[in-house]
């Protein structure tokens, strides 16, 4: 059996995108980066304090209350999409890094590459399987002993064969 290691593909340089297609992702990334700063928090706090201080001047009117409610609602609505975009990107990058580790680790199960694409039922089955492996590892006297999915499957097949005979 060959132990040839596959190198990750070299990605071609991206084609020069149209400037308008590049604008929104860059804008979203900039806003995401800036909104997570102390200065952004200070600015938001300043706006709320200015609104609160202006209450007596506007007689605490319904319009005065509507200004802060509308402003915070709009900002929250937009930030939900920016946060989700950032989480999607972070999640994908994390999956890629984990896939690289699984693919590069001798003895690991390549079945777990792209495990994020499995159905919920398949993930639950794998979770139960790994719980069993953890229980098996607890029984070992040697803390350095490792168990792989393939090793556990071989053991299961041997047990099934013994039961049949």
C-alpha positions, 0 to 999 in steps of 0.5 A: 500500500502506497503512503504517497502524500498528496499536496494541497492543490496550488490555487490559480491566481484569481481573475481580476474581478470587476470593481463593483463585485469587489467593492461589497466584500471589501466594504463588509470586511472593513466594517466588520474589522472596524466595528470590533474595536474599542473606538467603535464601542466608544463611538456607540456609547457616545451616541447613546449618551448624547441621545440621553442628554438631549432628552430634556431638550426634546421633552422626552418626546415620542420622536426622541425615543423613536430616533434611538429605537430606529437607529439601533434597530437598523444597525442591529439588522445590518450587523447580523449579516456582517457577523454571519458573514464573518462567522461563515468565513471563519468556520470555512477556514477552520474546517480547511485547517482541520481537513489539512491536519486530518489529511496529513496525519498518518493513521487518521481517518480520511472519512472525517475530511469535510465532516461538516457536510455530513447529515445530522444523523451521520454526525450523531452516529460518529459522535456515538462512535467516538464516545465508545472510543473514549470509553475504550481509551479509559480502560487502557493502562497506557495513556499513550495508546491511541485508537483510530476509527479503522482500528476500532472497525477492525476490532468490531469486525473481529468480534462479529466474526467470533460471534458467528462462529 
